[in-house]
Amino acid sequence: MLLKCHYFPSLGTSQPMWKKHHLLSGGFFSSPGLLLLFLSSLRAESEVKEIHAMVGNDVEFACLYPDRNHFSLNDRLFVYWQIENPKTVVAYYLSNESTGVHVDARYKNRAHLSLERMKQGDFSLHLQNVTPQDNQEFVCLVVRNAEKVLNETVRLHVAANFSTPVISTSGPATRDQGLTLTCISRNGYPKPNLYWINRTDNSLIDEALQNNTVSLNEWGLYDVISTLTVPWVARVNVSCSIENVVLHQNLTSVSQAEKSTGNNDSFTGNLQEHRSQNAIFITLASLLVVAGFVVAWVCRARCPHRRYRGPWTVAQELTGRIISLSPKLKH
């Protein structure tokens, strides 16, 4: 078979590849720098495949030879997985060579190739315990007998669920300073979008009233804290929404200010509660007054009415009653 002749100016030589192919199993790969230069010379544009994975899960990057022919692992076979920017060795297989020497520390014991599957033309990479740092483009290169036979690029989109937003208030509202609400959500990925929404008309609240802070925590995940300051009004009905673009997910919490400010709620709910209680007391008092008037009217209508006409009149009435009872007593 006539070997193709390739040149590698980046290696400072113009010797044809067919005179160098024996280095595939020798000292050429003893230097990681030369190894990366060699693979860079073989890098070609390929269609990028898109895959998604959640933080902490496992994922597989497909790299399949079209005809799924039988591959001998001894035919100067070289399989190489790397990250492009910056160039990082993820996993590789080289005939008759150790396969873990040049792997980056972040991927040791996490990235694996299957020898049995490679024999069938399946050079897929299995990655365990996905981290936010794996949000990268991964490149698969397969070389057999000094000839490139496969080149695939897979883009991994990493995501993590944010916690449900929690809305709290910094204290009671005042007419001078208004009301300040805080929305907190943690441990998500990628960087989120945050919106404050006026639920009265479902409009977005002006960003000038907001102060948003987004930061990476020790696990490489995002925490977001947003404060909203609104003028003093009789009622505040707002919501805080966290959007995760990769997951097509919106997490929303509502603050209708229905309880006291001491327990993470707005002052207006407490005001509404007092108003309701006052209305109940006023209603009960009114009913009692009306009931009193009704009872008095009924008693006035049914009971006999007498007027005090002086002591002489009363004595005269008593004398008349005694005289009228005398005949009865005689019998």
CORFEN-V528728 format. One record per pair of residues at least 4 apart in sequence whose C-alpha atoms are under 7 Angstrom apart, sorted by the first residue. I is the first residue (numbers start at 1). J is the second residue. Records with the same first field share a line. If there is no record, write none. Layout:
I = J / J
This chain:
3 = 18
5 = 16 / 17 / 18
6 = 16 / 17
7 = 14 / 15 / 16 / 17
8 = 13 / 14
9 = 13 / 14
15 = 19
16 = 20
17 = 21
21 = 146
22 = 26
23 = 27 / 28
24 = 28 / 76
25 = 76 / 95
29 = 34 / 35
31 = 35
32 = 36 / 102
33 = 37
34 = 38
35 = 39
36 = 40
37 = 41
38 = 42
39 = 43
46 = 151 / 152 / 153
47 = 153
48 = 153 / 154 / 155
49 = 153 / 154 / 155
50 = 154 / 155 / 156
51 = 155 / 156 / 157
52 = 156 / 157 / 158
53 = 57 / 59 / 157 / 158 / 159
54 = 130 / 158 / 159 / 160
55 = 129 / 130 / 131 / 132 / 158 / 159 / 160
56 = 129 / 130 / 131
57 = 128 / 129 / 130
58 = 127 / 128 / 129 / 130
59 = 126 / 127 / 128
60 = 124 / 125 / 126 / 127
61 = 124 / 125 / 126 / 154
62 = 124 / 125
63 = 122 / 123 / 124 / 140 / 152
64 = 121 / 122 / 123 / 124
65 = 121 / 122 / 150
68 = 120 / 121
69 = 120 / 121
70 = 119 / 120 / 121
71 = 118 / 119 / 120 / 121
72 = 119
73 = 77 / 95 / 119
74 = 95
75 = 144 / 145
76 = 95 / 144 / 145
77 = 94 / 95 / 143 / 144 / 145
78 = 93 / 94 / 95 / 142 / 143 / 144
79 = 92 / 93 / 94 / 141 / 142 / 143
80 = 91 / 92 / 93 / 140 / 141 / 142
81 = 89 / 90 / 91 / 92 / 138 / 139 / 140 / 141
82 = 87 / 88 / 89 / 90 / 138 / 139 / 140
83 = 87 / 88 / 89 / 90 / 136 / 137 / 138 / 139
84 = 88 / 137 / 138
88 = 104
89 = 102 / 103 / 104
90 = 103 / 104 / 107 / 111
91 = 103 / 111 / 112
92 = 99
93 = 99
94 = 99
103 = 107 / 108
104 = 108
107 = 111
110 = 127 / 128
111 = 125 / 126 / 127 / 128
112 = 125 / 126 / 127
113 = 123 / 124 / 125 / 126
114 = 118
115 = 119
117 = 121 / 122 / 123
118 = 122 / 123
130 = 134
132 = 158 / 220
135 = 156 / 157 / 158
136 = 155 / 156
137 = 153 / 154 / 155 / 156
138 = 153 / 154 / 155
139 = 152 / 153 / 154
140 = 151 / 152 / 153
141 = 150 / 151 / 152
142 = 148 / 149 / 150 / 151
143 = 147 / 148 / 149
144 = 148 / 149
159 = 189 / 190 / 246 / 247
160 = 188 / 189
161 = 188 / 189
162 = 185 / 186 / 187 / 188
163 = 185 / 186 / 187
164 = 185 / 251
165 = 183 / 184 / 185 / 240 / 251 / 252 / 253
166 = 183 / 184 / 185 / 253
167 = 181 / 182 / 183 / 184 / 255 / 264
168 = 181 / 182 / 183 / 264 / 265
169 = 180 / 181 / 182 / 261 / 264 / 265 / 266
170 = 180 / 181
171 = 261
172 = 261 / 267
173 = 178 / 179 / 232 / 267
174 = 178 / 179 / 232
175 = 232
178 = 229 / 230 / 231 / 232
179 = 229 / 230 / 231 / 232
180 = 227 / 228 / 229 / 230
181 = 227 / 228 / 229
182 = 226 / 227 / 228
183 = 225 / 226 / 227 / 240
184 = 224 / 225 / 226
185 = 223 / 224 / 225
186 = 222 / 223 / 224
187 = 221 / 222 / 223
188 = 221 / 222 / 223
189 = 221 / 222
191 = 222
192 = 242 / 243 / 244
193 = 242 / 243 / 244
194 = 241 / 242 / 243
195 = 204 / 240 / 241 / 242
196 = 204 / 205 / 238 / 239 / 240 / 241
197 = 202 / 203 / 204 / 205 / 238 / 239 / 240
198 = 202 / 203 / 204 / 205 / 237 / 238 / 239
199 = 237 / 238 / 239
200 = 237
209 = 228 / 229 / 230
210 = 226 / 227 / 228 / 229
211 = 226 / 227 / 228
212 = 225 / 226 / 227
213 = 224 / 225 / 226
214 = 222 / 223 / 224 / 225
215 = 222 / 223 / 224
216 = 220 / 221 / 222 / 223
217 = 221 / 222 / 223
234 = 268
235 = 268
236 = 256 / 257 / 268
237 = 255 / 256 / 257
238 = 254 / 255 / 256
239 = 252 / 253 / 254 / 255
240 = 252 / 253 / 254
241 = 250 / 251 / 252 / 253
242 = 250 / 251 / 252
243 = 249 / 250 / 251
244 = 248 / 249 / 250
245 = 249
255 = 265
256 = 269
257 = 265 / 266 / 267 / 268 / 269
258 = 265 / 266 / 268 / 269 / 270
259 = 265 / 266 / 267 / 269 / 270
260 = 265 / 266 / 267 / 269 / 270
261 = 265 / 266 / 267
267 = 271
268 = 272
269 = 273
270 = 274
271 = 275
272 = 276
273 = 277
274 = 278
275 = 279
276 = 280
277 = 281
278 = 282
279 = 283
280 = 284
281 = 285
282 = 286
283 = 287
284 = 288
285 = 289
286 = 290
287 = 291
288 = 292
289 = 293
290 = 294
291 = 295
292 = 296
293 = 297
294 = 298
295 = 299
296 = 300
297 = 301
298 = 302
299 = 303
309 = 313
310 = 314
311 = 315
312 = 316
313 = 317
314 = 318
315 = 319
316 = 320
317 = 321
318 = 322
319 = 323
320 = 324
321 = 325
322 = 326
325 = 329
326 = 330
327 = 331
